[in-house]
Structure formats: C-alpha cells, structure tokens
Amino acid sequence: MNTKLITLGLALFLGFNMTAQKKEVKSAEKAMKDNNYEEAIKELDAAKSAGILDEKDKWVVRYYVALGDALFGPKENGTNDIEKLEKSAEAYKKALEKDDSETDATDGLFMVKNQLVNSAVEDQNKKDFSTAKEKLYKSYQLDKNDTIYLYYAAGSAISAQELDDAVSYYEELLELGFDGSKMEYFAVNNETGEREKFGDKDYRDLMVRSDNYSKPEDVKSPSVKAEIAKNTSRLYIQLEQPEKAMEAIEVAKEMDPDDITLLQAEADLYYQLGDVEKYQELMNNIKDKAPDDAMVYYNLGVSAEQLEDEEAAKQFYEKSIELDPEYVYTYLNLARLILSEETKLVEEMNELGMSAADNKRYEQLNKQKKELYEEALPYLEKAYKVDSTNKGVIQTLMNIHYQLGNDDEAEKMKNALEEL
C-alpha cells in the first residue's frame, strides 16, 4: 500500500511539473502579446529549466517558436542585436528539426534573414562596415541559396579593411560559380515615353496589359565573376601573396579574356611586382584594344618614365591629353617630366668657375633652363585651368613666372596661393 501511494505521489508531481512547463510557455506567449519580450524570455528560461525539452514534440516546437519570437522582438521593429538575431534563428531551426512543416518557424527564419540584411544596410550608412559584414554573412548562412549576401558581405569586409574575410568570401563565391547576374524587367511608359524598370516580371506584364506601358523587355545584367576574380587578386596583392593574386587573375581571364579592366588589373599586378617591362608589354596590348582610352595612355606614360624612356613618356602623355583634356595629373606629370632636366643643368652651372669659357657655358645652360620653364609653362597653366585649387600647381607656376621675369603673373599666383 505504501509503495502504491509513493508511486502515485511521484506521478502527481511529474504531472504537475509538466503542467507548469506548459504554463510558462503560455505565459511567455501572453507576455509577447503585451510587448513584454524580456519577461517572455524569463518565462521560457524557467520552462527550459523545468524540463520542457523532454515534453512531447508539439510543446518543444511551441517552446522554440516562442523563444525565436521573444529574442527577435516586435515583428514590425525587431532587434538589431546580432547575437539575439543569431539565437533567434537557431531557435526557429530547432523547431523545424522537430516539425519541418511549422510555418511560424519558417516565417520566423525569413524574418530574421530580412532583419539582418536591413540592419546591415543601417550599419553601412553609419560606416560600421565590420558589423554590416557579420550580419550579411549570417544572412547568407541562414539560406545559402542567397549567395548575393555573401557577395555583399565581401564588399563590406573590404570597406572594413578585414581583407582575410573578404578573400575568403570571394574564394567561396568563385568555388560556387557565383555569377551575380539577374534578369531585370523594363517597359516604356506610354504617357512619358520613358523606359522604366520594374521589380518583377508579373507586375511589369500587368502594366503592359493595362495599355499604360508597352515594349516590354527582359534584360540580363552582366556577370560579376571577372570583377570578383579581379578583387580577389588585388586583395592578395595587399596581403603580400602575389602567387595567389596571379592565380585569381588567370581564373578571371578564362571567364572574360577581352575585359579591358581585367587586363589592366593583370598589368597593375606586374607593375606592383616590379616587372615594369612586362607591365609595359601588357599595357601596349591594352592600347591596341582600347585606342581611345586616355587613362591607358596616361599609365603607359608612367611606365615609360619608369623605364627611363622619356621621349615615349611625353608622347603617351600628349596622347592622353588629346583624348581627355580635363585630367589634371597628365599635365602635371608632363610638366614634371620636362622640368626633371633642370636638376642636371643646375648641377653643371654650380660647378662652373669664373673663366670666360665658364661664363659663356653658364649663359648657355641658363638659356636652356629658361627654355625648359617655357616648355613646361603651358601644361601647368592648363592644369591650373582644370584645377585652380591645386597648391602644387600654383606654387610651381609662381616660381616659374619669377624665373622668367613675369612678375605680374607671379604675383597673381602668389595671391591665389594666399587665398586658399
């Protein structure tokens, strides 16, 4: 008799304990209806301590959904705390492990993913790129079909100067064969005649059927594979891993062998590795593919200077100016290249004595020096016209005008310098 009473008492205790667990889950759900999410978390912690996870699956699922909701906060204005969002997602996933048809858990995961992305955008606007990177990467991990968020995470990692993460994300994208292209939907507004972009095909087609729009067009945006490979290469250069940088360039070239910016990236890599001759060779190939690109000629001028081919450098700079007369640095480089001869002349002048022959040579050298100033002057004046706030240009113009005896012009430059 005593044994039966003890057993019955234990059963009654267990039954009471299970009822308490369920009551705490219900209390948590009620607290959330009153927007008291911290209280809900306390109730759910108590339910867990009391053994709710040993209950029937439907109560375990209910507990995890409630926990996910409580950690997320109000559905219309959820938390931005990355740790809470991560734990919320884990709770929803555990609910789905018990019941993969649980719609509240599925909706909850979608809600967390969107909150991570929206919150990451806010972080980016605040220049907190490191936190944005973490949130975008977490969003990708929740649904690895959304590889676009891994791509965005890599961009935020670069902005945060967390280059190891950026390389890792880009490498994963390349392994996945990420393309980045998507279909975009356009139609012409019949009233304005303007071509407009629509968020999805169904809505665009509806507008066309309404006769308000016409000429529907589906356009696939370009692939970003080559861009990813280029960025990966540049990151490896920054990380001082040139071999891996070259591997990434080769991968990119296989994807898009005629991409000018990709060929430029390969040339830049050789330049950074100190192989100026190879750089020059590649840049000449690029010139043949893009004969009207001013920056190509500018870069060729820079490399020709490195190779001490001053005549070629001048020709490249002149061509660059012809193609783009508004790029101030081409004028500056060309003027600097011309004036670089001044040092040799001054050194020789300083070594001369006081003999008649020396005086005659001095006059010859001084004339050559002034000729250099006169040759460089038009380029500096054009540079000043393009950018009248460049202190280096103004200072050099002032000095040259003084040397040439153009005192009025020199004073103008002096006043311009003082006004900055």
Stockholm file with secondary structure:
# STOCKHOLM 1.0

chainA/1-420         MNTKLITLGLALFLGFNMTAQKKEVKSAEKAMKDNNYEEAIKELDAAKSAGILDEKDKWVVRYYVALGDALFGPKENGTNDIEKLEKSAEAYKKALEKDDSETDATDGLFMVKNQLVNSAVEDQNKKDFSTAKEKLYKSYQLDKNDTIYLYYAAGSAISAQELDDAVSYYEELLELGFDGSKMEYFAVNNETGEREKFGDKDYRDLMVRSDNYSKPEDVKSPSVKAEIAKNTSRLYIQLEQPEKAMEAIEVAKEMDPDDITLLQAEADLYYQLGDVEKYQELMNNIKDKAPDDAMVYYNLGVSAEQLEDEEAAKQFYEKSIELDPEYVYTYLNLARLILSEETKLVEEMNELGMSAADNKRYEQLNKQKKELYEEALPYLEKAYKVDSTNKGVIQTLMNIHYQLGNDDEAEKMKNALEEL
#=GR chainA/1-420 SS CHHHHHHHHHHHHHHHHHHHHHHHHHHHHHHHHTTCHHHHHHHHHHHHHTTGGGSCHHHHHHHHHHHHHHHHCCTTSCCCCHHHHHHHHHHHHHHHHHCTTCHHHHHHHHHHHHHHHHHHHHHHHTTCHHHHHHHHHHHHHHCTTCTHHHHHHHHHHHHTTCHHHHHHHHHHHHHHTCCCCCEEEEEEETTTCCEEEESCHHHHHHHHHTTSEEEEEEEECCCCHHHHHHHHHHHHHHTTCHHHHHHHHHHHHHHCTTCHHHHHHHHHHHHHTTCHHHHHHHHHHHHHHCTTCHHHHHHHHHHHHHTTCHHHHHHHHHHHHHHCTTCHHHHHHHHHHHHTTHHHHHHHHHHCCSSHHHHHHHHHHHHHHHHHHHHHHHHHHHHHHHCTTCHHHHHHHHHHHHHTTCHHHHHHHHHHHHHC
#=GC SS_cons         CHHHHHHHHHHHHHHHHHHHHHHHHHHHHHHHHTTCHHHHHHHHHHHHHTTGGGSCHHHHHHHHHHHHHHHHCCTTSCCCCHHHHHHHHHHHHHHHHHCTTCHHHHHHHHHHHHHHHHHHHHHHHTTCHHHHHHHHHHHHHHCTTCTHHHHHHHHHHHHTTCHHHHHHHHHHHHHHTCCCCCEEEEEEETTTCCEEEESCHHHHHHHHHTTSEEEEEEEECCCCHHHHHHHHHHHHHHTTCHHHHHHHHHHHHHHCTTCHHHHHHHHHHHHHTTCHHHHHHHHHHHHHHCTTCHHHHHHHHHHHHHTTCHHHHHHHHHHHHHHCTTCHHHHHHHHHHHHTTHHHHHHHHHHCCSSHHHHHHHHHHHHHHHHHHHHHHHHHHHHHHHCTTCHHHHHHHHHHHHHTTCHHHHHHHHHHHHHC
//
